[in-house]
Structure formats: C-alpha cells, structure tokens
Amino acid sequence: SPSAGLKFADIPNGLAAISKVPSLGWAQIAAYFGFVEFSGGFEDYKSGTPGDYGFKVLTSADPEEKTKKLSAEIANGRLAMMAIIGMFFQDGLTGSAWGDWALYTASPLRAFDASKEVGSVDPLGFWDPAGLAEGKDEAWFKQMRGYELKHGRVAMMAIVGFLGQHFWRFPGCFDVPDGVAALKTMPASANMGCLFLIAGFFELRILGERETEPGNYGDPFKIIDNKLIGGYDEKWRNFELSNGRLAMVGAIGTIVANGYTGL
C-alpha cells in the first residue's frame, strides 16, 4: 500500500497479517474474488456438475477417467481443508504456521514444569529435594509460591528487627528484653498480639482481593515507574525470592540461637 507506506516486507506471515492489511486492501481482495466468482457463472450448478467450468486441461473426456480424477480432487480438497484449519490453529497459538509447539506453553496438554518458573536461580537452580512439586499442577505451585513470598518478606522484616532492636525501640519497650524473650514480657507481648490481629485483618479482608498473581499486590508507592529501580521483572522477582529464602534461613537460625543462648 504505497499510500499507507506499507511494504510487503512489513506484513508478517500467517494470521498476524490480518491486522496489518489496510481495509482498502481487503476491499480490493473481496472485489477480485467476486469478479472471479460471478464471471464464471453458475451454469455448473444448473447442469448438475458443480465445479465444472469447461477447463479440460487437467480433466478428461473419458467418463471413467473423469470420475477418478474428480474423486481425487474431492479427497485432496478435504485433506487441504483439514490442513489449513490446523495451520490456522497452530499459527494462532505459536505465531507461525510451521511454529514450534514448545512455544505454546499455555497448552492444557502440556505438563506443568515448575523448573521453568521464576526462582530457579544459580547455584542450585530448581531445588526440590523432597519432590513436593512432582505431579502437581500450576495452581498448586502458584499457591505455594505465594506462601513462599509472604514468608520470605516476613523473614526479611524479622531479620531487620533483630538487628535494629539494639539501636532503636518503640516507646514503652525500652526495658523489654531482646529477641524471643520479648514475647513473654509486657507490653511487647500485647503489641505482638495487636500486630497479629492487624496482619490477619489485612490478609483476610484486604490483600486477598488485590493479589493479581502470587505476591503481587500492585504498586502503591509507584516504584515500578522509577527508572533507577526498574520494573517488577524477572530479575527483581528472582532477587526478592533469593533474599527471602536467605532471610528465612537466617531468621530460623537467629530465633534458635536467641532462644538457646538468650543473646
């Protein structure tokens, strides 16, 4: 289309071309099809020989040979109709009529592969020594991933709290002992009860409705739009998961050490 500045090289293959061809181009194609259809006339239907337009190059005057070739044409036409439907379907799902089905990861026939998900990072890659993800579907994995993210975030805040308690305390908690012992001492135990109730309220009443995917509750602080930080892409998601896993191990170790030594 010279008027639209559209070249043949700009037209993608397959079904994607439909959105690129201008409406005027489709009108020209339809007009040409109509001209060919009506110029051939409809006498073939009236004579009881549909498809016979008097073109004898590929057919024959011998009735037996003509019947044989007509049967071959009908059989090949049926096969072609099945093939073109399959190619349309494959092109729509993979992006190419000759596409690789490995690109269609959303196939309901494809077994869910948890090792391809975010979180499979070096040096361990996909680490599931207990085999918990074997035979599980995507819904189960997403649910577990949500639990992992939540526990990782809580653990990261816990580690910060364990370190920060030596430098800063909430008002009224200056005489409260460090670590696990604070849970048995007022007013820290009461504060912990309030924190538990507030967290439960957000978990059951607010956050569940805002979760668009495991651990994703939107961007209330507009951090994704910050060019220095970047979006919530695979790199940052792996970064969060790795730090959350490290924090969970660190928090467990810190709690055990604090409970055993009192330090």
Number of C-alpha atoms within 10 A of each C-alpha: 11 6 5 7 7 13 9 8 7 11 14 15 13 16 16 14 12 13 10 13 16 13 11 10 12 12 11 11 12 11 12 11 12 11 11 10 11 9 9 13 10 14 13 14 11 8 9 9 10 11 13 16 12 9 9 10 6 7 16 15 8 9 10 10 12 15 13 13 15 16 12 12 12 11 11 12 12 11 11 12 11 11 12 12 11 13 18 15 15 19 20 16 18 16 20 19 18 11 15 13 15 10 11 15 14 11 12 8 7 11 13 20 15 18 14 10 15 15 20 16 15 9 7 8 11 15 13 12 7 7 9 9 17 11 10 14 13 14 10 10 18 16 13 14 19 16 14 18 19 15 16 23 19 16 22 21 15 19 17 13 14 17 12 11 14 9 6 11 13 10 6 10 15 12 12 18 16 15 18 18 15 16 17 13 14 14 14 20 15 13 14 15 12 12 12 11 12 11 13 13 12 11 12 10 11 12 17 12 10 12 13 11 12 16 20 13 14 13 11 7 8 9 13 15 12 10 8 8 10 12 16 15 11 12 12 13 16 17 13 18 20 16 16 22 18 14 23 20 13 16 21 14 12 19 18 13 14 16 13 10 8 13 13
